[in-house]
Amino acid sequence: MIERICPKCKVPMNGDKCIKPNCNSITKMSSTIYWCKECNIPVYDNICPTCGCEAQYISTDIRPVFPEENALISIILHNNPRYYQESSVWYGSGTYIVDGKKVRLSVTKINKYLLPEVNLIKQQYDDFSKDLSYEFFDLHIKKFIEANKDRYNYITEEATSFVQQYLDKYSVEDMMVSFSGGKDSTVTSHIVNRALGTNKVLHIFGDTTLEFPYTLEYKKRFNKNEESKGVRILTAKNREKNFEDLCEVVGPPSRVMRWCCTVFKTGAIQKTIASAFKDKNNILSFQGIRHNESASRSKYERESESPKISKQTVVSPIIDWIDFDVWLYILTTGIDFNYAYRLGWTRVGCWCCPNNGGWSEFLAKVHMNDQYTHWHELLVDFAKKIGKPDPEEYVDEGGWKARQGGNGLAAAQTSVVSFEPCATDENSFNYELQKPITEELYELFKPFGYINKELGNKRLGEVYVINNAGKVVLILQGRIGSNKLKVTIKDFHIAKAKTLSVAEGKIQCQLTKYQMCLSCKACESVCKYDAISVKDDGSGKITYTIDDEKCKRCTECVGHFNAGCYMRKVLCIKRT
């Protein structure tokens, strides 16, 4: 059972917001799943629709445990891969549920297993997997589908109707599906194709370069499957950057700063969308976002304007579904899905994500042993590089996941912008740059206005920045090849600044970018107008350009990140 409750009034509501006067609070989703002892399966209602027996509360949400994961936990808990083979096995509320009884498996304990212990488990699993049987699993799933068919019909009809309402507002050519290869985007894709009666809606797949091998295998199958045959998939991928090389420079991503998403996902996807729909005025993007995935996503609306991409409306057909619903849909329809879920993974983003839990990490040790070993070695080398006294312990206990800054990294030093006010002009500032002045410097001042090299004294290296009204707002003085730059602020209202000091801070933002740029693509992802282009030729030469015709001078790229540059945020963040 799923209901929405007002957290302030403590009463159920039908919609996303409380309807009581003077409240209007966003409601929160509350879910309850029951267990039918007679049928030995989870059910949505407290009365089993199949046998009529009263069912008992079992968890707030639940997912099936496939025979592959069943065998693995049987080995871990009982040293016998067949131990739970005939049982109805599920996972919910942080524990395994076997024939309606909760069975605890300590992830903390198994993650302390030494490599030889893990290898023994892996060997036992690999030997048994050849004889893996779905006979009993299929029997339980058949009962599950039958008992919960009313729930399936309701969520399917509701989501289908939701998608179909957009046919009056958009053509199929103006639509896309954000496709990750995970279960939620798989279901969203299937619902969209069914609802619209076509497989012609464009799918965009973000390849982070850290995808599970099972995800890439599933993507290949996707175009061959009956339900998705003919779907056109565009792959968005940052082909200029190497993940491990960046780890060397800025350190591995952490929970606090997952720079990998910005560098390898957001920017690449935005570029691909902009290219695919360059002549479109309004794009409709179907996404598999769900409220119960995380606290942050619980606040998402079902329809909203994209905060990152101009003229894009984001809609989420399955936003109020729980895991129970997603798996009910997949198992009822019989559609293909990512094999990683059969092995026990609950999410299939980047396989080495710092947000992955202990169980995901253990699964990587078993099923992706070579990749995990290589990644572990990389983390240990990094720990040594930044001077950790016990690198192995730092890695094994997850210290790298909590890392908050660029301590011990040379790249962090480039974040410093040295300056002093001019002794003769309070509106002027003298900067000592860590990188010689090139023509590229002026590109970073385009958000403040138009670059004019004719008005200034060329001998002194003067360049003027002029706003839309033709007024000079900044004067830059510095010769090409020099590290000294003088900036005179003629109008401190640049980038919506209200004081001279704030305006000077905005200038520092751009100078920080100039010094620190690693072609992370964050600036590209922030720009809604596709005006910024950052390229790395592979030899270390990075080119940063802003298209004058596309740039709207919104200055979002200036103030979006801490001190202007995303890499400064990654390397210099300090929290206590």
Secondary structure as UniProt FT lines:
FT   STRAND          2..5
FT   TURN            7..9
FT   STRAND          12..13
FT   TURN            21..23
FT   STRAND          28..31
FT   STRAND          33..36
FT   TURN            37..40
FT   STRAND          41..43
FT   TURN            49..51
FT   STRAND          56..59
FT   STRAND          63..64
FT   HELIX           67..78
FT   TURN            81..86
FT   STRAND          89..92
FT   TURN            93..94
FT   STRAND          95..98
FT   TURN            99..100
FT   STRAND          101..103
FT   HELIX           107..110
FT   TURN            111..112
FT   HELIX           115..129
FT   TURN            130..131
FT   HELIX           135..147
FT   HELIX           149..164
FT   HELIX           165..168
FT   HELIX           172..174
FT   STRAND          175..179
FT   HELIX           183..196
FT   STRAND          202..206
FT   HELIX           213..222
FT   TURN            223..224
FT   TURN            226..230
FT   STRAND          233..236
FT   HELIX           243..250
FT   HELIX           259..261
FT   HELIX           262..266
FT   HELIX           267..276
FT   TURN            277..279
FT   STRAND          283..286
FT   HELIX           291..293
FT   TURN            295..296
FT   HELIX           297..299
FT   STRAND          303..305
FT   TURN            310..311
FT   STRAND          312..315
FT   TURN            317..320
FT   HELIX           323..333
FT   HELIX           340..343
FT   TURN            351..352
FT   TURN            354..355
FT   HELIX           358..367
FT   HELIX           369..385
FT   TURN            386..387
FT   HELIX           391..396
FT   TURN            397..398
FT   HELIX           399..402
FT   TURN            407..408
FT   HELIX           410..415
FT   STRAND          418..421
FT   TURN            426..427
FT   STRAND          428..432
FT   HELIX           440..443
FT   TURN            444..445
FT   HELIX           446..448
FT   STRAND          450..452
FT   HELIX           458..460
FT   STRAND          462..466
FT   TURN            468..469
FT   STRAND          472..477
FT   TURN            480..481
FT   STRAND          484..489
FT   TURN            492..493
FT   HELIX           494..496
FT   HELIX           500..516
FT   HELIX           522..526
FT   TURN            528..529
FT   STRAND          532..536
FT   STRAND          542..546
FT   TURN            548..550
FT   HELIX           556..559
FT   HELIX           562..564
FT   HELIX           566..572
//
